[in-house]
Each structure stands twice: as C-alpha cells, then as structure tokens.
C-alpha cells in the first residue's frame, strides 16, 4: 500500500484563497483574532435487514466558516458559495455578530497562546478509503452477514449496517497557522433478534467503530473477526433467550471493554469537560459534579485507576493532528492513581485555568479539544479519546474472573442512564454471565449495574494487562445547542469491581 496523500479533489478547491480573503477582511474590520475553517465531509450509510438492502445514502457537507474575536466577544458566520466576495461577506457578518454580542459580554474572551503551525498536514491511519469501494460490494457483504445470522435456529430477524465518513479540513488564522487534514472513520455492525417462550431479545456485534478504512472488514490483519462473531451470535442469543433472570443484590463484576467503554464515556469523559464543570454547558445533558475545587483532592477511583485524555492514539475516533483552533493535539492525565488531576480544555478554557495545562510561557494552554461537526457550526469544547490504562503486568480476563467467588461477567453495551451531573447511573449490557467460584456458569438476563461515579470507580480492585485492552467508542456523542455530533473512542482493559449493586430490570419495571 502506498503512502496516503491528501485527496486531490479537495486540495483543488479554493480554500486557501478564500481563507486569505476572509482573514484579511476580518482584520481590516478590527478583529483581534480570526480563524477560517473550510471543510468537506462525505458520508455514506448502508442498512440491510434479512438479506435485503433497506437503504444506501451518500451525502456531502461542503462549506466554510469564519470565527472572530471583536470587542472581546465571539462572532461567527458560515457560507457555502465558494467565491472571494462571499468569503469577505461572511467575515463581515461574523464581525457584525461579535459587535452585537459585545454588548452582552461581561468578561472579554481571551485565548491561550499557541505556536504557529505553518502549512502542516496530517492524515489519519488507514489503508483503504471505504468510499472508494463499490457500494454493491459493501451491500453484498452486509447481506451475507444477515443471511448467515438467520441460519441460526433462535434468530427470527437480522440486521446489519455500515457508516462511513471521509473528512477533509483546512484551517487558517491571523497568526499564520495553516493546517490541512484528512481522516477516515467507519462503524460496521449487526444484530440478531429472536423470541423465546415468554420474551423477545437480541444479540449484537461488539465490534467497535474505528478510525480505520475498508481493511477493517476484509478479514485481513487489521480486520475484526466478523466470521467468528457471526458464527457465535446465534448460539449466544439462543442461550440468552432461555437464561434465568439475574438475582438482584450486591455482586462483584468483571467488565469487558466492550461494555466498560460506555461507562467511561458517560461518567469520566463528559464529567471532565471543563465547560460542563463551570456550568457553561448545562442544557444538553447537564453539567458535572467534578468541579475545579476538586482537582488534586477528589479520590475519583481506586489507586489502580489511571485515565488519559488523548487526541493522538492511532485509529482513535477523536484523533486528529490539530484541533479546530489550530492547537496541536496532545495526551494528558485526567485521573492519576485514582486522583482527579485534569480536564479537557479549549483555548479560552486553557487561559482561564493555567494550572490545568501550563504552557511554556507560564500561561495556560489548550490540550486540543475544540471541534465543530460541520462547516456550519462553531467549534465547541469536545471530548478527546478518554481511556482507562491497563496495568503493565496486569492479569488476563480469565485471571480476573478466577478471582470472583460470586459475581457477573459483563460483555457488550446496551442501554444506560446517568443524571445531569454525571454522578448517579445505571448500565445494562449485551450479555451477563454468572460467575461461581471463579468459573463462568451461563448467562442471566434482565441485569443492570447501578452506582454513583465515585463509588463505582473506587470499587475497582484490578485492571487487566495490555492484552485485554480494546479501543471502543461511539459515532454519536451529542453536545451543545444547536446540537452537534462527534465520534470518540475510549480504550480500556477488562476490569474487576467489588460489591456493585445489581438490579433485575424486569422486577424494577413492575414497581
């Protein structure tokens, strides 16, 4: 496979000239900061049910945006007509918005300094652009998946889907930073559904979405074991449909990364966004209990808990070279040895709290967490790849299960609920296995684990070794109003938790 290159159909677009025009006009009008973002994002989605293609769509989002600071206030505007006159007009509109906003801004906005990154390029790690693969070939693969799943005696229906994104972005600002980037991500999946004597349930793939290309689906070195999972899922569903309900009470839990990533996302990832902790983000999914006065003082979890924010990990969904404020992306600690030590920051937040990420000049610095999901939206503080680190010489999943006399082994994510401060929660899963005297003793149904964030993470006795670590994640993390959607990964090992409350969801629903 040859070296990856920037898509020539994107680099041929007039992004540089439009950026120069827009930035010059913003500066003429007195902007103290201005940045220009030109994006083309292409999406393709396929959906199949019971061997029949239900739909295939291709969409493209192409346009540019200008953001300015004028009079200490933000102004923003966007456009889709790719002409110099429109670039100038959009810049003028952004300045006009800032002038209005300045009348309502009580504290002037300032940005943490960032080194100039002139003509930087970054391309994500993938081998085959999924959009270059014929749609018919992709549809045939999904159709084959569902046909094979439906051969299982317990399977009444099967569905499969594939989401693909190819994103190009150019950023420029008044300091001289110019970045051009390209990244690919995809999310495949399938689900088998069936009915038992008195129930209806499903079993889905636990394959994570990834920052990879088509090679993830081809069965090669960088592919998920789709054939092995498709062979297993009908039998797993048959067992689940016949399984007894879980016994409510206190249980030890061994949680596989395919489930634990979501608990990390909701109870750590969102909780350590500084805009939530300061109350700037409140309407959409709430604020955070993890307020700045708790930095360095809060025992977030047990001493084996080490969590990083990371926008650099290979194949991460939130991995990028430079964020939407021209900041080179980084890795940093959020929780170290169980203690809360860090937040996710953009440039304004980084300057407000310089102790959280000191820059070389002594002022604060962003850690690269600004992102907008389209050229029509303003960048907001967004989640990095937030990951729980394994123990260098940690145990295997089997060894962790062997430490449990009475408990449950949890595999795969499903539904969840968490309060508006990221503190009280409950999570279900695809599969719960009973553990008796260190051995798996069959599936149980209708289980959910319930805790507060700090009680849960403080109950974590052990994390698995590097061989148990998996990079999971989601395509659909929502935030802000108007709403924006971002993809984010969460790596974690298998982990052992002691004394967690387990609910029987069927019994709870009857109350």
Buried (B, 14 or more C-beta within 10 A) or exposed (E): EEEBEBBEEBBEBBBBEBBBBBBBBBBEBEBBBBBBBBBBBBBBBBBBBBBEBEEBEEEEBBBBBBBBBBBBBBBBBBBEEBEBEBBBBBBBBBBBBBBEBBEEBEEEBBBBBBEEBEEBBBBBBBBBBBBEBEEEEBBEBBBBBBBBBBEBEBBBBBBBBBBBBBBBBBBBBBBEBBBBBBBBBBBBBBBBBBEBEEBEBBBBBBBBBBBBBBBBBBEEEBBBEBEEBBBEBBEBBBBBBBBEBBEBEEBBBBBBBBBBBBBBBBBBBBBBBBBBBBEBBBEEBBBBBBBEEBBEEBBBBBEBBBBBBBBBBEBBBBBBBBBBBBBBBBBBBBBBBBBBBBBBBBBBBBBBBBEBBEBEEEBBBBBBBBBBBBBBBBBBBBBBBBBBBBBEEBBBBBBBBBBBEEBBBBBBBBEBEBEBBBBBBBBBBBBBBBBEEBEBEEBBBBBBBBBBBBBBBBBBBBBBBEEBBBBBBBBEBEBBEEEBBBBBBBBBBBBBBBEBBBBBBEEEEEE
